[in-house]
Amino acid sequence: MYGHQFYRFPVEKRVKFINTELKQGRFNTLEELADNMFLDAEEMKNELKKYGYFFVPEVNQFVHSVGA
């Protein structure tokens, strides 16, 4: 999947796609995955942050944070 395709999907599908790709081990880091998709990892993080998703490097996944 490439960047222009990625941003057409709802945010939940984007996060699921990224987390699945990272879990499968094809990419060791978010930066590797982003490069493969012709995206900038920091832009991806900032975009998903708007929807409450934060990247946690220790688990190499995006997690959803809901405010109290």
SELUMPA-636989 format. One record per residue: x, y, z of N, C-alpha, C in turn. Coordinates in pm, whole numbers, plus 50000, padded with zeros to 5 digits. Example, Ala and Ser with C-alpha at 12.3 -4.5 7.8 and 13.67 -1.06 7.14 Angstrom:
BEGIN
513194943150780512304955050780513204967050780 512854977550708513674989450714512905000350787 
END
This chain:
BEGIN
500864988350000500005000050000500905012350000 500505022349925501265034849919500515046049990 501215056950016500675068150092499345073250044 499205075149912497945080549861496785070949887 497055057949891496015048149922495745047850072 496795048750148496715047950294495745058150351 495835070550306495025081250363493565080950317 493225072050227491825070550185491025061950283 491725054150363491055045250457490695052550586 489655047750655489335053450787490505051350883 490615059850979491755059751072491935046151140 490855039551177490965026751245491625016351155 491285016551026491895007150931493365010350910 493715023050912495115026950896495945021651012 495445023651133496175019051252496285003851251 495214997151218495234982451214496254977651112 496284983850996497244980150892498684981850942 498994993550997500344996251046500734986351155 499874984651255500204975751366500384961351319 499574956951225499694943351171501014941651098 501374951351015502634950650942503824950151039 503774957951144504864958151241504904945151322 503744939651356503704927051431504254915451351 504004915551221504444904451136505964904151119 506624915051155508074915151153508724918151019 507924921350919508514924950789509304937950800 508864946650890509524959450914509884960151062 511104964151090511544964751229511124977551298 510904988151221510545000951279509435007551198 508795016951261507775024751192508405032451076 509625037051094510315044550990510545036050865 510915023350884511095014250771509785012250696 508715010250770507395008450709506975020950635 507125032350698506755045050635507545047250506 508845044650509509665046150389509175037150277 508805025050311508295015650212507005020550148 506225028150225504935033450176505085047350116 506305052550112506585066050063505875076650148 505925074450279505345083750375506415087950474 506165098750545507045103450650506485098450783 507305091650860506855085850987506345096451083 507015107951090506585118551182505235124351140 505025125851011503725130650963502635120650996 502965107850981502005097251013501635097851161 502645099451248502395100351392501515112451424 501825123751364501045135851390499615134551341 499425128451226498075126451171497255117551263 497825106451305497085097051389496875102351530 497765110951574497625117151707496335125351715 495915131151604494665138951600493465130351640 493585117251620492495108051648492715100251777 493735104151854493975097851983494895085751978 495615083851866496545072651855497965077751873 498705070751958500085074551988500995062651963 502155065351905503095054651878503935052152003 503985039452044504765035452162505935026852112 507125032752109508285025552055508605012452129 508345011952258508664999952337507894987652287 506714989752234505924978552181505824979252029 506404989651969506424991451823505004991051765 504084997951833502674998051792502055011551821 500975014451749500135025751783499115020951885 498855029051985497835025952085496865037652091 495635034552126494605044752135494495049452279 494505062452296494395068152429493125076452436 492295073252532491065080852551491215089552675 490865102052663490995111252774489965108552882 490295112253001489375110253114488495122353131 
END
